[in-house]
Every structure is written in C-alpha cells, then in structure tokens.
C-alpha cells in the first residue's frame, strides 16, 4: 500500500504516545526548574503588593501568609525530604542479597507453606472452600509427621 495508517509508537519521558498522544509535546513533565522559577516570582510579587495605598493590615496578613506558604512548598520541593520512603515502598532494592520471593500463587493453590497452617475460616476468607482442598491438607499433615 502507498501509505499506512498505523501509528508508530514512541516513548517520551516514560510515557508512550499510544497511551497519551501528546506525550511528545504535552504537559507530562513541566520540570522542577520552571516550577521553582515561577514560584519564586510569585512570592516576589506577593511581597511587592505590600507597598501600595492600602491602609488596613488584613491585606498584609494574607499577602505574607500566601507568600510564606508558597515559599515553604517550594523549599520542600527543592530539597525533597526522603523521610518515610522506606516504610511506604517495598521493592527489590531493599530486600536482602540472595532473597528469592516464594511463588505465592502456587503455595496458595496447593495449600502448602504458610497456607497449610490456616484454619477453615481463614481459607474461606481467601475464597478457598476447605472441603475442596481437604486432600491437599492431609498430604501436608502426612509430610509433617514423617
């Protein structure tokens, strides 16, 4: 054929153009530098608004409060605190060397390993009918006795 109507996929910043057509040119990554620059300009303008013809201090309080709030947010983004990440994420990077993850699906389907110690109510909680796996539980008990 002279021309193909198939879209050739490409990946930009980890986003495929098949998932998001605007990934090559769109708003997927504004960048920290642009956010920091626009944020500090906003803080400067909020503080500059204090010099004017207003007589009350309500405006001053709000302008300072918003400027401080934006500045704190910018500083948090700039220094990116890493506290709490270890507790929230579990990846292969923080497992001991030589660790091999058990095949949990196999152990559950054969009712072996830690699943062999579950009582009937706990098996039902996993949507396993105890009468359907009774023969597997007997094999596990015989292996424990031997």
CNS distance restraints for C-alpha pairs under 8 A (distance, minus, plus):
assign (resid   7 and name CA) (resid  18 and name CA) 7.98 0.50 0.50
assign (resid   9 and name CA) (resid  16 and name CA) 6.69 0.50 0.50
assign (resid   9 and name CA) (resid  17 and name CA) 5.67 0.50 0.50
assign (resid   9 and name CA) (resid  18 and name CA) 5.85 0.50 0.50
assign (resid  10 and name CA) (resid  16 and name CA) 5.74 0.50 0.50
assign (resid  10 and name CA) (resid  17 and name CA) 5.64 0.50 0.50
assign (resid  10 and name CA) (resid  18 and name CA) 7.72 0.50 0.50
assign (resid  11 and name CA) (resid  15 and name CA) 5.37 0.50 0.50
assign (resid  11 and name CA) (resid  16 and name CA) 4.30 0.50 0.50
assign (resid  11 and name CA) (resid  17 and name CA) 6.17 0.50 0.50
assign (resid  11 and name CA) (resid  23 and name CA) 7.65 0.50 0.50
assign (resid  11 and name CA) (resid  24 and name CA) 7.77 0.50 0.50
assign (resid  12 and name CA) (resid  16 and name CA) 6.42 0.50 0.50
assign (resid  12 and name CA) (resid  17 and name CA) 7.60 0.50 0.50
assign (resid  12 and name CA) (resid  23 and name CA) 6.03 0.50 0.50
assign (resid  12 and name CA) (resid  24 and name CA) 5.68 0.50 0.50
assign (resid  13 and name CA) (resid  23 and name CA) 7.94 0.50 0.50
assign (resid  13 and name CA) (resid  28 and name CA) 7.98 0.50 0.50
assign (resid  13 and name CA) (resid  29 and name CA) 7.69 0.50 0.50
assign (resid  15 and name CA) (resid  19 and name CA) 7.17 0.50 0.50
assign (resid  15 and name CA) (resid  20 and name CA) 7.03 0.50 0.50
assign (resid  15 and name CA) (resid  23 and name CA) 6.14 0.50 0.50
assign (resid  16 and name CA) (resid  20 and name CA) 6.27 0.50 0.50
assign (resid  16 and name CA) (resid  21 and name CA) 7.76 0.50 0.50
assign (resid  16 and name CA) (resid  23 and name CA) 6.71 0.50 0.50
assign (resid  17 and name CA) (resid  21 and name CA) 4.49 0.50 0.50
assign (resid  17 and name CA) (resid  22 and name CA) 6.68 0.50 0.50
assign (resid  17 and name CA) (resid  23 and name CA) 5.53 0.50 0.50
assign (resid  17 and name CA) (resid  24 and name CA) 7.09 0.50 0.50
assign (resid  22 and name CA) (resid  26 and name CA) 4.65 0.50 0.50
assign (resid  22 and name CA) (resid  27 and name CA) 7.72 0.50 0.50
assign (resid  23 and name CA) (resid  27 and name CA) 7.45 0.50 0.50
assign (resid  23 and name CA) (resid  28 and name CA) 6.35 0.50 0.50
assign (resid  30 and name CA) (resid  34 and name CA) 6.73 0.50 0.50
assign (resid  30 and name CA) (resid  35 and name CA) 7.35 0.50 0.50
assign (resid  31 and name CA) (resid  35 and name CA) 6.57 0.50 0.50
assign (resid  32 and name CA) (resid  36 and name CA) 6.05 0.50 0.50
assign (resid  33 and name CA) (resid  37 and name CA) 6.11 0.50 0.50
assign (resid  34 and name CA) (resid  38 and name CA) 6.11 0.50 0.50
assign (resid  35 and name CA) (resid  39 and name CA) 5.88 0.50 0.50
assign (resid  36 and name CA) (resid  40 and name CA) 6.12 0.50 0.50
assign (resid  36 and name CA) (resid  74 and name CA) 6.40 0.50 0.50
assign (resid  36 and name CA) (resid  78 and name CA) 7.78 0.50 0.50
assign (resid  37 and name CA) (resid  41 and name CA) 6.24 0.50 0.50
assign (resid  38 and name CA) (resid  42 and name CA) 6.17 0.50 0.50
assign (resid  39 and name CA) (resid  43 and name CA) 6.32 0.50 0.50
assign (resid  39 and name CA) (resid  70 and name CA) 6.92 0.50 0.50
assign (resid  39 and name CA) (resid  71 and name CA) 7.54 0.50 0.50
assign (resid  39 and name CA) (resid  74 and name CA) 6.87 0.50 0.50
assign (resid  40 and name CA) (resid  44 and name CA) 6.17 0.50 0.50
assign (resid  40 and name CA) (resid  71 and name CA) 7.16 0.50 0.50
assign (resid  40 and name CA) (resid  74 and name CA) 7.87 0.50 0.50
assign (resid  41 and name CA) (resid  45 and name CA) 6.25 0.50 0.50
assign (resid  42 and name CA) (resid  46 and name CA) 6.16 0.50 0.50
assign (resid  42 and name CA) (resid  67 and name CA) 7.72 0.50 0.50
assign (resid  43 and name CA) (resid  47 and name CA) 6.26 0.50 0.50
assign (resid  43 and name CA) (resid  67 and name CA) 4.93 0.50 0.50
assign (resid  43 and name CA) (resid  68 and name CA) 7.79 0.50 0.50
assign (resid  43 and name CA) (resid  70 and name CA) 6.77 0.50 0.50
assign (resid  43 and name CA) (resid  71 and name CA) 6.74 0.50 0.50
assign (resid  44 and name CA) (resid  48 and name CA) 6.08 0.50 0.50
assign (resid  44 and name CA) (resid  67 and name CA) 7.94 0.50 0.50
assign (resid  45 and name CA) (resid  49 and name CA) 6.20 0.50 0.50
assign (resid  46 and name CA) (resid  50 and name CA) 7.32 0.50 0.50
assign (resid  46 and name CA) (resid  63 and name CA) 5.65 0.50 0.50
assign (resid  46 and name CA) (resid  64 and name CA) 7.30 0.50 0.50
assign (resid  46 and name CA) (resid  66 and name CA) 7.63 0.50 0.50
assign (resid  46 and name CA) (resid  67 and name CA) 5.98 0.50 0.50
assign (resid  47 and name CA) (resid  63 and name CA) 6.62 0.50 0.50
assign (resid  47 and name CA) (resid  64 and name CA) 6.68 0.50 0.50
assign (resid  47 and name CA) (resid  67 and name CA) 6.83 0.50 0.50
assign (resid  49 and name CA) (resid  63 and name CA) 7.53 0.50 0.50
assign (resid  50 and name CA) (resid  59 and name CA) 7.83 0.50 0.50
assign (resid  50 and name CA) (resid  60 and name CA) 6.00 0.50 0.50
assign (resid  50 and name CA) (resid  63 and name CA) 7.27 0.50 0.50
assign (resid  54 and name CA) (resid  59 and name CA) 7.79 0.50 0.50
assign (resid  56 and name CA) (resid  60 and name CA) 7.72 0.50 0.50
assign (resid  57 and name CA) (resid  61 and name CA) 6.18 0.50 0.50
assign (resid  58 and name CA) (resid  62 and name CA) 6.39 0.50 0.50
assign (resid  59 and name CA) (resid  63 and name CA) 6.05 0.50 0.50
assign (resid  60 and name CA) (resid  64 and name CA) 6.09 0.50 0.50
assign (resid  61 and name CA) (resid  65 and name CA) 5.99 0.50 0.50
assign (resid  62 and name CA) (resid  66 and name CA) 6.07 0.50 0.50
assign (resid  63 and name CA) (resid  67 and name CA) 6.07 0.50 0.50
assign (resid  64 and name CA) (resid  68 and name CA) 6.01 0.50 0.50
assign (resid  65 and name CA) (resid  69 and name CA) 6.10 0.50 0.50
assign (resid  66 and name CA) (resid  70 and name CA) 6.13 0.50 0.50
assign (resid  67 and name CA) (resid  71 and name CA) 6.06 0.50 0.50
assign (resid  68 and name CA) (resid  72 and name CA) 6.03 0.50 0.50
assign (resid  69 and name CA) (resid  73 and name CA) 6.28 0.50 0.50
assign (resid  70 and name CA) (resid  74 and name CA) 6.14 0.50 0.50
assign (resid  71 and name CA) (resid  75 and name CA) 6.15 0.50 0.50
assign (resid  72 and name CA) (resid  76 and name CA) 6.13 0.50 0.50
assign (resid  73 and name CA) (resid  77 and name CA) 6.18 0.50 0.50
assign (resid  74 and name CA) (resid  78 and name CA) 5.98 0.50 0.50
assign (resid  75 and name CA) (resid  79 and name CA) 6.14 0.50 0.50
assign (resid  76 and name CA) (resid  80 and name CA) 5.60 0.50 0.50
assign (resid  76 and name CA) (resid  81 and name CA) 6.98 0.50 0.50
assign (resid  84 and name CA) (resid  88 and name CA) 6.46 0.50 0.50
assign (resid  85 and name CA) (resid  89 and name CA) 6.07 0.50 0.50
assign (resid  86 and name CA) (resid  90 and name CA) 7.29 0.50 0.50
assign (resid  90 and name CA) (resid  94 and name CA) 6.77 0.50 0.50
assign (resid  91 and name CA) (resid  95 and name CA) 7.21 0.50 0.50
assign (resid  95 and name CA) (resid  99 and name CA) 6.58 0.50 0.50
assign (resid 103 and name CA) (resid 107 and name CA) 6.32 0.50 0.50
assign (resid 104 and name CA) (resid 108 and name CA) 6.01 0.50 0.50
assign (resid 105 and name CA) (resid 109 and name CA) 6.11 0.50 0.50
assign (resid 106 and name CA) (resid 110 and name CA) 6.08 0.50 0.50
assign (resid 107 and name CA) (resid 111 and name CA) 5.68 0.50 0.50
assign (resid 107 and name CA) (resid 112 and name CA) 5.10 0.50 0.50
assign (resid 107 and name CA) (resid 113 and name CA) 6.09 0.50 0.50
assign (resid 107 and name CA) (resid 114 and name CA) 7.82 0.50 0.50
assign (resid 107 and name CA) (resid 115 and name CA) 6.86 0.50 0.50
assign (resid 108 and name CA) (resid 112 and name CA) 6.67 0.50 0.50
assign (resid 108 and name CA) (resid 115 and name CA) 6.02 0.50 0.50
assign (resid 110 and name CA) (resid 133 and name CA) 7.95 0.50 0.50
assign (resid 110 and name CA) (resid 136 and name CA) 6.64 0.50 0.50
assign (resid 111 and name CA) (resid 115 and name CA) 5.07 0.50 0.50
assign (resid 111 and name CA) (resid 116 and name CA) 5.15 0.50 0.50
assign (resid 111 and name CA) (resid 133 and name CA) 7.25 0.50 0.50
assign (resid 111 and name CA) (resid 136 and name CA) 6.50 0.50 0.50
assign (resid 111 and name CA) (resid 137 and name CA) 6.71 0.50 0.50
assign (resid 112 and name CA) (resid 116 and name CA) 4.71 0.50 0.50
assign (resid 112 and name CA) (resid 136 and name CA) 7.95 0.50 0.50
assign (resid 112 and name CA) (resid 137 and name CA) 7.76 0.50 0.50
assign (resid 112 and name CA) (resid 140 and name CA) 6.78 0.50 0.50
assign (resid 113 and name CA) (resid 117 and name CA) 7.75 0.50 0.50
assign (resid 114 and name CA) (resid 118 and name CA) 7.45 0.50 0.50
assign (resid 116 and name CA) (resid 137 and name CA) 6.40 0.50 0.50
assign (resid 116 and name CA) (resid 140 and name CA) 6.92 0.50 0.50
assign (resid 118 and name CA) (resid 122 and name CA) 5.71 0.50 0.50
assign (resid 118 and name CA) (resid 123 and name CA) 6.24 0.50 0.50
assign (resid 119 and name CA) (resid 123 and name CA) 6.30 0.50 0.50
assign (resid 120 and name CA) (resid 124 and name CA) 6.22 0.50 0.50
assign (resid 120 and name CA) (resid 129 and name CA) 7.91 0.50 0.50
assign (resid 120 and name CA) (resid 130 and name CA) 5.74 0.50 0.50
assign (resid 121 and name CA) (resid 125 and name CA) 6.26 0.50 0.50
assign (resid 122 and name CA) (resid 126 and name CA) 6.63 0.50 0.50
assign (resid 123 and name CA) (resid 127 and name CA) 6.49 0.50 0.50
assign (resid 123 and name CA) (resid 128 and name CA) 5.14 0.50 0.50
assign (resid 123 and name CA) (resid 129 and name CA) 6.67 0.50 0.50
assign (resid 123 and name CA) (resid 130 and name CA) 6.43 0.50 0.50
assign (resid 124 and name CA) (resid 128 and name CA) 5.03 0.50 0.50
assign (resid 124 and name CA) (resid 129 and name CA) 5.70 0.50 0.50
assign (resid 124 and name CA) (resid 130 and name CA) 7.07 0.50 0.50
assign (resid 128 and name CA) (resid 132 and name CA) 7.70 0.50 0.50
assign (resid 128 and name CA) (resid 133 and name CA) 7.82 0.50 0.50
assign (resid 129 and name CA) (resid 133 and name CA) 6.99 0.50 0.50
assign (resid 130 and name CA) (resid 134 and name CA) 5.94 0.50 0.50
assign (resid 133 and name CA) (resid 137 and name CA) 6.40 0.50 0.50
assign (resid 134 and name CA) (resid 138 and name CA) 6.30 0.50 0.50
assign (resid 135 and name CA) (resid 139 and name CA) 6.45 0.50 0.50
assign (resid 136 and name CA) (resid 140 and name CA) 6.38 0.50 0.50
assign (resid 137 and name CA) (resid 141 and name CA) 6.24 0.50 0.50
assign (resid 138 and name CA) (resid 142 and name CA) 6.23 0.50 0.50
assign (resid 139 and name CA) (resid 143 and name CA) 6.27 0.50 0.50
assign (resid 140 and name CA) (resid 144 and name CA) 6.32 0.50 0.50
assign (resid 141 and name CA) (resid 145 and name CA) 6.37 0.50 0.50
assign (resid 142 and name CA) (resid 146 and name CA) 6.33 0.50 0.50
